[in-house]
Amino acid sequence: MMQSDAMPDDQPAVRVTAMPANANVYGDIFGGWLMAQMDLAASSVASLHARGRAVTISVEGMSFHRPVFVGDELSVFGRLVKVGRTSMHVEVETWARDRHSEEGHKVTQAVFVFVAVGPDRRPRAVPALPD
């Protein structure tokens, strides 16, 4: 898992602002909505590597470190860390920043596992992990 107390320097796969429709009555963002943003980011990384369709087959080690609030800007980072014959593991971190602050905080992380599929929706081989 990406280990750092600082937000990654690379570009996020997804950047979005948490809105009231994504929150409970207390203004806390739903974990499921946050997980969906992470899945979008991870699928972008996996589909690019697979050069085509890739489907989520599991999520490993999902942990929430801090709450996310309405108005927070979320940056979701993904990094390909392991490749099998048809599968890909993407580490994902989500960082939140109050709209009026420069300081970001890691709010969640997980590993998303994908399988590349062809037009027949059956698993297909993917390129090896670059050196």
N, CA, C and O atoms as CSV, one atom per row, in Angstrom:
chain,resi,resn,atom,element,x,y,z
A,1,MET,N,N,0.847,-1.182,0.000
A,1,MET,CA,C,0.000,0.000,0.000
A,1,MET,C,C,0.885,1.235,0.000
A,1,MET,O,O,1.946,1.249,0.623
A,2,MET,N,N,0.444,2.270,-0.700
A,2,MET,CA,C,1.183,3.522,-0.715
A,2,MET,C,C,1.325,4.013,0.715
A,2,MET,O,O,0.324,4.181,1.412
A,3,GLN,N,N,2.536,4.244,1.157
A,3,GLN,CA,C,2.755,4.674,2.538
A,3,GLN,C,C,3.351,6.084,2.543
A,3,GLN,O,O,4.501,6.278,2.148
A,4,SER,N,N,2.582,7.044,2.981
A,4,SER,CA,C,3.081,8.399,3.051
A,4,SER,C,C,2.109,9.248,3.858
A,4,SER,O,O,0.910,8.981,3.923
A,5,ASP,N,N,2.672,10.272,4.461
A,5,ASP,CA,C,1.842,11.237,5.163
A,5,ASP,C,C,1.553,12.444,4.281
A,5,ASP,O,O,0.879,13.386,4.699
A,6,ALA,N,N,2.069,12.404,3.054
A,6,ALA,CA,C,1.869,13.513,2.118
A,6,ALA,C,C,1.068,13.024,0.917
A,6,ALA,O,O,1.219,11.887,0.470
A,7,MET,N,N,0.220,13.901,0.408
A,7,MET,CA,C,-0.561,13.569,-0.769
A,7,MET,C,C,0.394,13.277,-1.933
A,7,MET,O,O,1.386,13.985,-2.100
A,8,PRO,N,N,0.110,12.241,-2.743
A,8,PRO,CA,C,0.985,11.943,-3.880
A,8,PRO,C,C,1.133,13.142,-4.810
A,8,PRO,O,O,0.229,13.969,-4.930
A,9,ASP,N,N,2.294,13.219,-5.467
A,9,ASP,CA,C,2.575,14.323,-6.386
A,9,ASP,C,C,1.955,14.124,-7.763
A,9,ASP,O,O,1.735,15.093,-8.490
A,10,ASP,N,N,1.671,12.866,-8.131
A,10,ASP,CA,C,1.126,12.613,-9.459
A,10,ASP,C,C,-0.333,13.059,-9.549
A,10,ASP,O,O,-0.958,13.391,-8.542
A,11,GLN,N,N,-0.857,13.061,-10.762
A,11,GLN,CA,C,-2.234,13.485,-10.974
A,11,GLN,C,C,-3.204,12.422,-10.461
A,11,GLN,O,O,-2.972,11.230,-10.663
A,12,PRO,N,N,-4.280,12.834,-9.806
A,12,PRO,CA,C,-5.277,11.852,-9.374
A,12,PRO,C,C,-6.016,11.274,-10.579
A,12,PRO,O,O,-6.166,11.940,-11.603
A,13,ALA,N,N,-6.473,10.039,-10.446
A,13,ALA,CA,C,-7.293,9.426,-11.492
A,13,ALA,C,C,-8.699,10.027,-11.473
A,13,ALA,O,O,-9.369,10.088,-12.504
A,14,VAL,N,N,-9.142,10.471,-10.287
A,14,VAL,CA,C,-10.454,11.107,-10.120
A,14,VAL,C,C,-10.299,12.258,-9.142
A,14,VAL,O,O,-9.621,12.131,-8.123
A,15,ARG,N,N,-10.928,13.378,-9.455
A,15,ARG,CA,C,-11.024,14.497,-8.509
A,15,ARG,C,C,-12.476,14.962,-8.536
A,15,ARG,O,O,-13.032,15.237,-9.599
A,16,VAL,N,N,-13.086,15.047,-7.342
A,16,VAL,CA,C,-14.512,15.358,-7.255
A,16,VAL,C,C,-14.794,16.077,-5.936
A,16,VAL,O,O,-14.067,15.907,-4.958
A,17,THR,N,N,-15.842,16.871,-5.923
A,17,THR,CA,C,-16.280,17.534,-4.699
A,17,THR,C,C,-17.462,16.770,-4.115
A,17,THR,O,O,-18.418,16.452,-4.822
A,18,ALA,N,N,-17.387,16.481,-2.822
A,18,ALA,CA,C,-18.475,15.786,-2.135
A,18,ALA,C,C,-19.670,16.726,-1.989
A,18,ALA,O,O,-19.531,17.843,-1.491
A,19,MET,N,N,-20.822,16.276,-2.418
A,19,MET,CA,C,-22.026,17.103,-2.444
A,19,MET,C,C,-23.062,16.601,-1.431
A,19,MET,O,O,-22.959,15.469,-0.958
A,20,PRO,N,N,-24.055,17.428,-1.094
A,20,PRO,CA,C,-25.073,17.029,-0.116
A,20,PRO,C,C,-25.797,15.724,-0.461
A,20,PRO,O,O,-26.161,14.970,0.442
A,21,ALA,N,N,-26.009,15.447,-1.737
A,21,ALA,CA,C,-26.700,14.217,-2.128
A,21,ALA,C,C,-25.896,12.969,-1.787
A,21,ALA,O,O,-26.443,11.866,-1.775
A,22,ASN,N,N,-24.600,13.129,-1.509
A,22,ASN,CA,C,-23.718,12.005,-1.194
A,22,ASN,C,C,-23.544,11.809,0.308
A,22,ASN,O,O,-22.690,11.035,0.740
A,23,ALA,N,N,-24.360,12.516,1.112
A,23,ALA,CA,C,-24.161,12.519,2.565
A,23,ALA,C,C,-25.398,12.043,3.317
A,23,ALA,O,O,-26.518,12.053,2.806
A,24,ASN,N,N,-25.140,11.625,4.559
A,24,ASN,CA,C,-26.249,11.282,5.445
A,24,ASN,C,C,-26.797,12.562,6.081
A,24,ASN,O,O,-26.347,13.657,5.742
A,25,VAL,N,N,-27.752,12.442,6.988
A,25,VAL,CA,C,-28.397,13.618,7.581
A,25,VAL,C,C,-27.443,14.447,8.444
A,25,VAL,O,O,-27.751,15.592,8.777
A,26,TYR,N,N,-26.291,13.882,8.806
A,26,TYR,CA,C,-25.315,14.608,9.628
A,26,TYR,C,C,-24.253,15.305,8.798
A,26,TYR,O,O,-23.387,15.989,9.343
A,27,GLY,N,N,-24.312,15.136,7.474
A,27,GLY,CA,C,-23.328,15.771,6.601
A,27,GLY,C,C,-22.080,14.942,6.369
A,27,GLY,O,O,-21.122,15.425,5.764
A,28,ASP,N,N,-22.073,13.707,6.837
A,28,ASP,CA,C,-20.946,12.799,6.594
A,28,ASP,C,C,-21.178,12.082,5.266
A,28,ASP,O,O,-22.289,11.628,4.991
A,29,ILE,N,N,-20.148,11.981,4.455
A,29,ILE,CA,C,-20.271,11.328,3.157
A,29,ILE,C,C,-20.400,9.814,3.340
A,29,ILE,O,O,-19.698,9.212,4.152
A,30,PHE,N,N,-21.308,9.215,2.570
A,30,PHE,CA,C,-21.528,7.772,2.614
A,30,PHE,C,C,-20.273,7.023,2.181
A,30,PHE,O,O,-19.638,7.379,1.187
A,31,GLY,N,N,-19.920,5.983,2.934
A,31,GLY,CA,C,-18.773,5.149,2.577
A,31,GLY,C,C,-18.951,4.477,1.225
A,31,GLY,O,O,-17.982,4.303,0.486
A,32,GLY,N,N,-20.165,4.102,0.899
A,32,GLY,CA,C,-20.433,3.464,-0.391
A,32,GLY,C,C,-20.173,4.392,-1.561
A,32,GLY,O,O,-19.656,3.961,-2.592
A,33,TRP,N,N,-20.528,5.673,-1.414
A,33,TRP,CA,C,-20.256,6.652,-2.471
A,33,TRP,C,C,-18.754,6.827,-2.634
A,33,TRP,O,O,-18.246,6.899,-3.754
A,34,LEU,N,N,-18.048,6.896,-1.511
A,34,LEU,CA,C,-16.600,7.040,-1.547
A,34,LEU,C,C,-15.961,5.824,-2.221
A,34,LEU,O,O,-15.039,5.962,-3.025
A,35,MET,N,N,-16.458,4.642,-1.887
A,35,MET,CA,C,-15.943,3.426,-2.507
A,35,MET,C,C,-16.191,3.421,-4.013
A,35,MET,O,O,-15.348,2.945,-4.773
A,36,ALA,N,N,-17.325,3.939,-4.451
A,36,ALA,CA,C,-17.621,4.025,-5.883
A,36,ALA,C,C,-16.619,4.937,-6.595
A,36,ALA,O,O,-16.194,4.631,-7.709
A,37,GLN,N,N,-16.237,6.053,-5.965
A,37,GLN,CA,C,-15.240,6.944,-6.566
A,37,GLN,C,C,-13.898,6.235,-6.689
A,37,GLN,O,O,-13.180,6.408,-7.674
A,38,MET,N,N,-13.565,5.433,-5.673
A,38,MET,CA,C,-12.315,4.671,-5.701
A,38,MET,C,C,-12.349,3.611,-6.803
A,38,MET,O,O,-11.346,3.378,-7.477
A,39,ASP,N,N,-13.504,2.974,-6.981
A,39,ASP,CA,C,-13.646,1.969,-8.034
A,39,ASP,C,C,-13.498,2.615,-9.407
A,39,ASP,O,O,-12.887,2.030,-10.301
A,40,LEU,N,N,-14.047,3.807,-9.583
A,40,LEU,CA,C,-13.885,4.534,-10.852
A,40,LEU,C,C,-12.414,4.810,-11.135
A,40,LEU,O,O,-11.940,4.601,-12.252
A,41,ALA,N,N,-11.698,5.279,-10.122
A,41,ALA,CA,C,-10.276,5.582,-10.292
A,41,ALA,C,C,-9.491,4.318,-10.609
A,41,ALA,O,O,-8.666,4.311,-11.523
A,42,ALA,N,N,-9.740,3.254,-9.863
A,42,ALA,CA,C,-9.020,2.003,-10.078
A,42,ALA,C,C,-9.329,1.417,-11.449
A,42,ALA,O,O,-8.441,0.881,-12.112
A,43,SER,N,N,-10.583,1.518,-11.874
A,43,SER,CA,C,-10.945,0.973,-13.187
A,43,SER,C,C,-10.270,1.742,-14.309
A,43,SER,O,O,-9.954,1.166,-15.350
A,44,SER,N,N,-10.046,3.024,-14.114
A,44,SER,CA,C,-9.321,3.816,-15.108
A,44,SER,C,C,-7.896,3.294,-15.271
A,44,SER,O,O,-7.406,3.143,-16.391
A,45,VAL,N,N,-7.236,3.022,-14.145
A,45,VAL,CA,C,-5.871,2.489,-14.169
A,45,VAL,C,C,-5.852,1.100,-14.805
A,45,VAL,O,O,-5.010,0.823,-15.660
A,46,ALA,N,N,-6.771,0.226,-14.396
A,46,ALA,CA,C,-6.799,-1.145,-14.904
A,46,ALA,C,C,-7.146,-1.196,-16.392
A,46,ALA,O,O,-6.508,-1.930,-17.146
A,47,SER,N,N,-8.137,-0.436,-16.820
A,47,SER,CA,C,-8.544,-0.443,-18.222
A,47,SER,C,C,-7.446,0.096,-19.134
A,47,SER,O,O,-7.263,-0.387,-20.251
A,48,LEU,N,N,-6.723,1.092,-18.651
A,48,LEU,CA,C,-5.614,1.630,-19.439
A,48,LEU,C,C,-4.534,0.563,-19.612
A,48,LEU,O,O,-4.026,0.363,-20.715
A,49,HIS,N,N,-4.186,-0.119,-18.526
A,49,HIS,CA,C,-3.160,-1.158,-18.615
A,49,HIS,C,C,-3.635,-2.326,-19.482
A,49,HIS,O,O,-2.867,-2.854,-20.287
A,50,ALA,N,N,-4.890,-2.727,-19.321
A,50,ALA,CA,C,-5.439,-3.862,-20.070
A,50,ALA,C,C,-5.725,-3.507,-21.526
A,50,ALA,O,O,-5.933,-4.385,-22.363
A,51,ARG,N,N,-5.731,-2.215,-21.811
A,51,ARG,CA,C,-6.076,-1.726,-23.159
A,51,ARG,C,C,-7.471,-2.203,-23.573
A,51,ARG,O,O,-7.709,-2.610,-24.710
A,52,GLY,N,N,-8.382,-2.131,-22.592
A,52,GLY,CA,C,-9.747,-2.552,-22.857
A,52,GLY,C,C,-10.516,-2.769,-21.572
A,52,GLY,O,O,-10.104,-2.330,-20.499
A,53,ARG,N,N,-11.620,-3.442,-21.699
A,53,ARG,CA,C,-12.533,-3.638,-20.580
A,53,ARG,C,C,-11.892,-4.442,-19.457
A,53,ARG,O,O,-11.235,-5.456,-19.691
A,54,ALA,N,N,-12.097,-3.969,-18.240
A,54,ALA,CA,C,-11.651,-4.671,-17.035
A,54,ALA,C,C,-12.761,-4.541,-16.004
A,54,ALA,O,O,-13.363,-3.477,-15.859
A,55,VAL,N,N,-13.030,-5.633,-15.285
A,55,VAL,CA,C,-14.125,-5.638,-14.319
A,55,VAL,C,C,-13.588,-5.877,-12.915
A,55,VAL,O,O,-12.636,-6.633,-12.722
A,56,THR,N,N,-14.210,-5.226,-11.941
A,56,THR,CA,C,-13.827,-5.386,-10.540
A,56,THR,C,C,-14.264,-6.763,-10.066
A,56,THR,O,O,-15.413,-7.164,-10.254
A,57,ILE,N,N,-13.319,-7.493,-9.439
A,57,ILE,CA,C,-13.695,-8.801,-8.891
A,57,ILE,C,C,-13.594,-8.836,-7.369
A,57,ILE,O,O,-14.230,-9.670,-6.724
A,58,SER,N,N,-12.794,-7.928,-6.786
A,58,SER,CA,C,-12.744,-7.863,-5.324
A,58,SER,C,C,-12.117,-6.565,-4.867
A,58,SER,O,O,-11.438,-5.866,-5.620
A,59,VAL,N,N,-12.372,-6.269,-3.598
A,59,VAL,CA,C,-11.750,-5.130,-2.926
A,59,VAL,C,C,-11.127,-5.679,-1.657
A,59,VAL,O,O,-11.800,-6.331,-0.858
A,60,GLU,N,N,-9.850,-5.416,-1.474
A,60,GLU,CA,C,-9.118,-5.952,-0.329
A,60,GLU,C,C,-8.684,-4.820,0.597
A,60,GLU,O,O,-8.222,-3.774,0.141
A,61,GLY,N,N,-8.835,-5.037,1.877
A,61,GLY,CA,C,-8.268,-4.137,2.870
A,61,GLY,C,C,-8.834,-2.730,2.885
A,61,GLY,O,O,-8.101,-1.773,3.133
A,62,MET,N,N,-10.118,-2.588,2.627
A,62,MET,CA,C,-10.736,-1.253,2.666
A,62,MET,C,C,-10.715,-0.742,4.096
A,62,MET,O,O,-11.229,-1.394,5.004
A,63,SER,N,N,-10.115,0.432,4.294
A,63,SER,CA,C,-10.114,1.021,5.632
A,63,SER,C,C,-10.352,2.517,5.522
A,63,SER,O,O,-9.851,3.188,4.619
A,64,PHE,N,N,-11.128,3.014,6.467
A,64,PHE,CA,C,-11.463,4.434,6.525
A,64,PHE,C,C,-10.679,5.051,7.684
A,64,PHE,O,O,-10.737,4.564,8.814
A,65,HIS,N,N,-9.948,6.121,7.392
A,65,HIS,CA,C,-9.109,6.766,8.403
A,65,HIS,C,C,-9.761,8.010,9.012
A,65,HIS,O,O,-9.580,8.298,10.195
A,66,ARG,N,N,-10.513,8.734,8.200
A,66,ARG,CA,C,-11.150,9.983,8.640
A,66,ARG,C,C,-12.467,10.155,7.900
A,66,ARG,O,O,-12.636,9.603,6.813
A,67,PRO,N,N,-13.396,10.904,8.463
A,67,PRO,CA,C,-14.647,11.167,7.734
A,67,PRO,C,C,-14.425,12.170,6.601
A,67,PRO,O,O,-13.466,12.942,6.607
A,68,VAL,N,N,-15.325,12.135,5.646
A,68,VAL,CA,C,-15.361,13.099,4.543
A,68,VAL,C,C,-16.652,13.880,4.705
A,68,VAL,O,O,-17.698,13.310,5.016
A,69,PHE,N,N,-16.574,15.194,4.491
A,69,PHE,CA,C,-17.725,16.061,4.708
A,69,PHE,C,C,-18.169,16.728,3.412
A,69,PHE,O,O,-17.391,16.854,2.466
A,70,VAL,N,N,-19.421,17.150,3.383
A,70,VAL,CA,C,-19.947,17.901,2.248
A,70,VAL,C,C,-19.027,19.086,1.985
A,70,VAL,O,O,-18.649,19.810,2.906
A,71,GLY,N,N,-18.673,19.274,0.719
A,71,GLY,CA,C,-17.809,20.382,0.312
A,71,GLY,C,C,-16.341,20.009,0.215
A,71,GLY,O,O,-15.567,20.748,-0.394
A,72,ASP,N,N,-15.930,18.884,0.796
A,72,ASP,CA,C,-14.534,18.458,0.682
A,72,ASP,C,C,-14.218,18.114,-0.770
A,72,ASP,O,O,-15.040,17.540,-1.484
A,73,GLU,N,N,-13.005,18.479,-1.190
A,73,GLU,CA,C,-12.521,18.072,-2.506
A,73,GLU,C,C,-11.741,16.772,-2.331
A,73,GLU,O,O,-10.810,16.699,-1.529
A,74,LEU,N,N,-12.130,15.751,-3.088
A,74,LEU,CA,C,-11.476,14.449,-2.992
A,74,LEU,C,C,-10.560,14.235,-4.186
A,74,LEU,O,O,-10.937,14.500,-5.328
A,75,SER,N,N,-9.362,13.755,-3.913
A,75,SER,CA,C,-8.427,13.330,-4.944
A,75,SER,C,C,-8.185,11.845,-4.732
A,75,SER,O,O,-7.764,11.418,-3.657
A,76,VAL,N,N,-8.460,11.055,-5.784
A,76,VAL,CA,C,-8.342,9.604,-5.686
A,76,VAL,C,C,-7.188,9.157,-6.590
A,76,VAL,O,O,-7.205,9.372,-7.802
A,77,PHE,N,N,-6.199,8.536,-5.970
A,77,PHE,CA,C,-4.986,8.109,-6.668
A,77,PHE,C,C,-4.975,6.602,-6.803
A,77,PHE,O,O,-5.346,5.894,-5.866
A,78,GLY,N,N,-4.554,6.097,-7.958
A,78,GLY,CA,C,-4.456,4.666,-8.175
A,78,GLY,C,C,-3.105,4.311,-8.776
A,78,GLY,O,O,-2.537,5.059,-9.572
A,79,ARG,N,N,-2.606,3.145,-8.371
A,79,ARG,CA,C,-1.303,2.689,-8.860
A,79,ARG,C,C,-1.356,1.181,-9.057
A,79,ARG,O,O,-1.708,0.433,-8.145
A,80,LEU,N,N,-1.002,0.747,-10.260
A,80,LEU,CA,C,-0.950,-0.674,-10.576
A,80,LEU,C,C,0.232,-1.290,-9.835
A,80,LEU,O,O,1.366,-0.839,-9.996
A,81,VAL,N,N,-0.023,-2.322,-9.020
A,81,VAL,CA,C,1.055,-2.900,-8.204
A,81,VAL,C,C,1.322,-4.373,-8.482
A,81,VAL,O,O,2.384,-4.883,-8.124
A,82,LYS,N,N,0.376,-5.065,-9.115
A,82,LYS,CA,C,0.574,-6.486,-9.373
A,82,LYS,C,C,-0.255,-6.878,-10.589
A,82,LYS,O,O,-1.396,-6.445,-10.751
A,83,VAL,N,N,0.346,-7.708,-11.438
A,83,VAL,CA,C,-0.360,-8.175,-12.629
A,83,VAL,C,C,-0.192,-9.681,-12.735
A,83,VAL,O,O,0.920,-10.199,-12.631
A,84,GLY,N,N,-1.293,-10.374,-12.941
A,84,GLY,CA,C,-1.271,-11.804,-13.226
A,84,GLY,C,C,-1.498,-12.016,-14.711
A,84,GLY,O,O,-1.286,-11.105,-15.511
A,85,ARG,N,N,-1.927,-13.211,-15.081
A,85,ARG,CA,C,-2.184,-13.477,-16.501
A,85,ARG,C,C,-3.371,-12.663,-17.013
A,85,ARG,O,O,-3.324,-12.097,-18.104
A,86,THR,N,N,-4.458,-12.612,-16.194
A,86,THR,CA,C,-5.647,-11.859,-16.592
A,86,THR,C,C,-6.035,-10.791,-15.558
A,86,THR,O,O,-6.911,-9.963,-15.806
A,87,SER,N,N,-5.371,-10.824,-14.399
A,87,SER,CA,C,-5.790,-9.947,-13.291
A,87,SER,C,C,-4.813,-8.807,-13.049
A,87,SER,O,O,-3.648,-8.862,-13.442
A,88,MET,N,N,-5.329,-7.766,-12.386
A,88,MET,CA,C,-4.544,-6.585,-12.038
A,88,MET,C,C,-4.946,-6.119,-10.644
A,88,MET,O,O,-6.134,-6.059,-10.328
A,89,HIS,N,N,-3.962,-5.790,-9.812
A,89,HIS,CA,C,-4.195,-5.226,-8.482
A,89,HIS,C,C,-3.847,-3.740,-8.532
A,89,HIS,O,O,-2.746,-3.364,-8.937
A,90,VAL,N,N,-4.783,-2.911,-8.124
A,90,VAL,CA,C,-4.592,-1.461,-8.137
A,90,VAL,C,C,-4.730,-0.939,-6.711
A,90,VAL,O,O,-5.789,-1.063,-6.097
A,91,GLU,N,N,-3.648,-0.353,-6.188
A,91,GLU,CA,C,-3.716,0.304,-4.872
A,91,GLU,C,C,-4.364,1.664,-5.062
A,91,GLU,O,O,-4.022,2.405,-5.983
A,92,VAL,N,N,-5.300,1.983,-4.182
A,92,VAL,CA,C,-6.033,3.243,-4.277
A,92,VAL,C,C,-5.998,3.953,-2.931
A,92,VAL,O,O,-6.220,3.347,-1.883
A,93,GLU,N,N,-5.717,5.237,-2.983
A,93,GLU,CA,C,-5.790,6.120,-1.809
A,93,GLU,C,C,-6.704,7.280,-2.147
A,93,GLU,O,O,-6.695,7.786,-3.269
A,94,THR,N,N,-7.487,7.696,-1.174
A,94,THR,CA,C,-8.315,8.886,-1.339
A,94,THR,C,C,-7.900,9.917,-0.312
A,94,THR,O,O,-7.784,9.623,0.878
A,95,TRP,N,N,-7.679,11.126,-0.789
A,95,TRP,CA,C,-7.286,12.257,0.052
A,95,TRP,C,C,-8.371,13.309,-0.029
A,95,TRP,O,O,-8.924,13.554,-1.101
A,96,ALA,N,N,-8.678,13.929,1.091
A,96,ALA,CA,C,-9.681,14.995,1.155
A,96,ALA,C,C,-9.011,16.296,1.563
A,96,ALA,O,O,-8.073,16.326,2.359
A,97,ARG,N,N,-9.535,17.367,0.984
A,97,ARG,CA,C,-9.044,18.707,1.307
A,97,ARG,C,C,-10.252,19.607,1.487
A,97,ARG,O,O,-11.125,19.666,0.621
A,98,ASP,N,N,-10.302,20.307,2.612
A,98,ASP,CA,C,-11.341,21.322,2.813
A,98,ASP,C,C,-11.190,22.365,1.706
A,98,ASP,O,O,-10.071,22.741,1.355
A,99,ARG,N,N,-12.289,22.822,1.168
A,99,ARG,CA,C,-12.246,23.769,0.038
A,99,ARG,C,C,-11.484,25.053,0.352
A,99,ARG,O,O,-11.039,25.744,-0.565
A,100,HIS,N,N,-11.330,25.377,1.616
A,100,HIS,CA,C,-10.689,26.638,1.996
A,100,HIS,C,C,-9.311,26.423,2.587
A,100,HIS,O,O,-8.776,27.312,3.249
A,101,SER,N,N,-8.728,25.254,2.359
A,101,SER,CA,C,-7.434,24.931,2.951
A,101,SER,C,C,-6.535,24.271,1.911
A,101,SER,O,O,-7.017,23.667,0.953
A,102,GLU,N,N,-5.248,24.392,2.108
A,102,GLU,CA,C,-4.265,23.720,1.247
A,102,GLU,C,C,-3.949,22.321,1.759
A,102,GLU,O,O,-3.407,21.497,1.022
A,103,GLU,N,N,-4.286,22.048,3.022
A,103,GLU,CA,C,-3.885,20.807,3.674
A,103,GLU,C,C,-4.835,19.656,3.332
A,103,GLU,O,O,-6.053,19.772,3.469
A,104,GLY,N,N,-4.245,18.540,2.883
A,104,GLY,CA,C,-5.026,17.351,2.580
A,104,GLY,C,C,-4.788,16.266,3.611
A,104,GLY,O,O,-3.758,16.256,4.286
A,105,HIS,N,N,-5.742,15.351,3.734
A,105,HIS,CA,C,-5.651,14.234,4.674
A,105,HIS,C,C,-6.083,12.960,3.963
A,105,HIS,O,O,-7.078,12.951,3.238
A,106,LYS,N,N,-5.320,11.875,4.177
A,106,LYS,CA,C,-5.738,10.588,3.622
A,106,LYS,C,C,-6.966,10.123,4.388
A,106,LYS,O,O,-6.958,10.079,5.618
A,107,VAL,N,N,-8.029,9.772,3.653
A,107,VAL,CA,C,-9.271,9.368,4.305
A,107,VAL,C,C,-9.580,7.891,4.141
A,107,VAL,O,O,-10.285,7.317,4.970
A,108,THR,N,N,-9.071,7.267,3.094
A,108,THR,CA,C,-9.311,5.844,2.904
A,108,THR,C,C,-8.314,5.255,1.923
A,108,THR,O,O,-7.668,5.968,1.155
A,109,GLN,N,N,-8.205,3.920,1.970
A,109,GLN,CA,C,-7.328,3.206,1.049
A,109,GLN,C,C,-7.828,1.784,0.904
A,109,GLN,O,O,-8.534,1.266,1.769
A,110,ALA,N,N,-7.450,1.152,-0.214
A,110,ALA,CA,C,-7.825,-0.238,-0.478
A,110,ALA,C,C,-7.060,-0.722,-1.698
A,110,ALA,O,O,-6.436,0.061,-2.412
A,111,VAL,N,N,-7.121,-2.028,-1.920
A,111,VAL,CA,C,-6.604,-2.631,-3.147
A,111,VAL,C,C,-7.797,-3.185,-3.911
A,111,VAL,O,O,-8.563,-3.992,-3.385
A,112,PHE,N,N,-7.948,-2.747,-5.153
A,112,PHE,CA,C,-9.017,-3.222,-6.029
A,112,PHE,C,C,-8.412,-4.215,-7.013
A,112,PHE,O,O,-7.365,-3.958,-7.607
A,113,VAL,N,N,-9.082,-5.350,-7.178
A,113,VAL,CA,C,-8.598,-6.387,-8.092
A,113,VAL,C,C,-9.551,-6.456,-9.285
A,113,VAL,O,O,-10.771,-6.524,-9.134
A,114,PHE,N,N,-8.949,-6.434,-10.478
A,114,PHE,CA,C,-9.705,-6.460,-11.732
A,114,PHE,C,C,-9.279,-7.641,-12.572
A,114,PHE,O,O,-8.170,-8.156,-12.432
A,115,VAL,N,N,-10.186,-8.070,-13.458
A,115,VAL,CA,C,-9.876,-9.047,-14.486
A,115,VAL,C,C,-10.221,-8.405,-15.820
A,115,VAL,O,O,-11.293,-7.824,-15.991
A,116,ALA,N,N,-9.289,-8.522,-16.764
A,116,ALA,CA,C,-9.549,-8.032,-18.118
A,116,ALA,C,C,-10.477,-9.021,-18.811
A,116,ALA,O,O,-10.313,-10.234,-18.679
A,117,VAL,N,N,-11.448,-8.499,-19.549
A,117,VAL,CA,C,-12.374,-9.354,-20.280
A,117,VAL,C,C,-12.453,-8.899,-21.729
A,117,VAL,O,O,-12.301,-7.718,-22.042
A,118,GLY,N,N,-12.695,-9.866,-22.600
A,118,GLY,CA,C,-12.828,-9.579,-24.022
A,118,GLY,C,C,-14.266,-9.319,-24.402
A,118,GLY,O,O,-15.138,-9.233,-23.537
A,119,PRO,N,N,-14.523,-9.191,-25.708
A,119,PRO,CA,C,-15.891,-8.945,-26.190
A,119,PRO,C,C,-16.870,-10.046,-25.790
A,119,PRO,O,O,-18.073,-9.809,-25.682
A,120,ASP,N,N,-16.339,-11.265,-25.570
A,120,ASP,CA,C,-17.182,-12.381,-25.149
A,120,ASP,C,C,-17.410,-12.393,-23.636
A,120,ASP,O,O,-18.065,-13.287,-23.099
A,121,ARG,N,N,-16.853,-11.375,-22.956
A,121,ARG,CA,C,-16.947,-11.217,-21.494
A,121,ARG,C,C,-16.257,-12.340,-20.731
A,121,ARG,O,O,-16.602,-12.620,-19.583
A,122,ARG,N,N,-15.301,-12.971,-21.356
A,122,ARG,CA,C,-14.478,-14.001,-20.727
A,122,ARG,C,C,-13.112,-13.405,-20.438
A,122,ARG,O,O,-12.677,-12.503,-21.154
A,123,PRO,N,N,-12.415,-13.888,-19.396
A,123,PRO,CA,C,-11.096,-13.342,-19.074
A,123,PRO,C,C,-10.130,-13.438,-20.255
A,123,PRO,O,O,-10.160,-14.391,-21.034
A,124,ARG,N,N,-9.275,-12.424,-20.363
A,124,ARG,CA,C,-8.263,-12.401,-21.423
A,124,ARG,C,C,-6.940,-11.942,-20.823
A,124,ARG,O,O,-6.920,-11.294,-19.775
A,125,ALA,N,N,-5.859,-12.269,-21.472
A,125,ALA,CA,C,-4.520,-11.942,-20.972
A,125,ALA,C,C,-4.286,-10.435,-21.023
A,125,ALA,O,O,-4.831,-9.721,-21.864
A,126,VAL,N,N,-3.441,-9.978,-20.077
A,126,VAL,CA,C,-3.036,-8.563,-20.026
A,126,VAL,C,C,-1.498,-8.485,-20.106
A,126,VAL,O,O,-0.808,-9.462,-19.814
A,127,PRO,N,N,-0.975,-7.319,-20.503
A,127,PRO,CA,C,0.483,-7.159,-20.547
A,127,PRO,C,C,1.092,-7.303,-19.149
A,127,PRO,O,O,0.433,-7.052,-18.140
A,128,ALA,N,N,2.341,-7.704,-19.114
A,128,ALA,CA,C,3.066,-7.790,-17.838
A,128,ALA,C,C,3.235,-6.402,-17.239
A,128,ALA,O,O,3.128,-5.388,-17.930
A,129,LEU,N,N,3.500,-6.382,-15.943
A,129,LEU,CA,C,3.751,-5.124,-15.246
A,129,LEU,C,C,5.068,-4.537,-15.770
A,129,LEU,O,O,6.079,-5.238,-15.816
A,130,PRO,N,N,5.063,-3.263,-16.164
A,130,PRO,CA,C,6.308,-2.659,-16.661
A,130,PRO,C,C,7.381,-2.628,-15.569
A,130,PRO,O,O,7.080,-2.502,-14.382
A,131,ASP,N,N,8.626,-2.745,-15.997
A,131,ASP,CA,C,9.747,-2.694,-15.035
A,131,ASP,C,C,9.977,-1.298,-14.531
A,131,ASP,O,O,10.876,-1.075,-13.720
